[in-house]
Amino acid sequence: MTRVLVVDDHAIVRDGLRRLLKERAETEVLEAESGEIALEIQSALHLDLIILDLNLPGVGGLEIVRRLVRARPGCPILVFSQLSAAIYAVKSLEAGARGFMSKNAMPDELLDAIDVLLGGGVAVEQAIQREIALHDVLDDPYLKPLNEREVEILRLLAVGGTISDIAGHLGIAYKTVANALSRIKEKLGVGQTADLIRIALTRGLADFTSPSV
């Protein structure tokens, strides 16, 4: 039997997760409406997984994550939050959570994440993974001169996109992409499109978890 604790101050969210988790065989779902109650339950019972919102009454979600981890380091925590910005995922993982999903995620992706955490892994929603990866790339000193749009054009070039493909994918004009590629070459000090593709591949831009062209 897998015992899962759902920590959220909204009864409708707890009920929705309970119904979803019924799809997993032999899963017992417990509920808590605050972090303080979650800590009490954790101290009294063995839990296999905690699903926790960040916006909790009383002690904040990140501090609750830290306290839960200190009390039972072996129990994985999946943060399930309305907050979808990458910074919240990063802060949650730094606090000791093993997964982060926004409440915009599809049910199947949430169930997959739960299975990953129960198996000892780490799971972050794919859209948020890509945002984290993009921020990491923008921190790369070599690519620092590029803005986010130029990095995305470079990535699409690396996964096989032509200028027409990239323009269609981004919903911008052919000439806009061509001019952007010229600026990227100038900023990176290269003269050929093949050089840009090589740079994109060696910097890992083709590995982003987002659609290709």
Secondary structure, DSSP 8 states (H G I E B T S, - for coil): -EEEEEE-S-HHHHHHHHHHHTTSTTEEEEEESSHHHHHHHHHHS--SEEEE-S--SSS-HHHHHHHHHHH-TTS-EEEEES--SHHHHHHHHHHT-SEEEETTS-HHHHHHHHHHHHTT--EE-HHHHHHHHHHHHHT-GGGTTS-HHHHHHHHHHHTT--HHHHHHHHT--HHHHHHHHHHHHHHHT---HHHHHHHHHHTTGGG-SS---
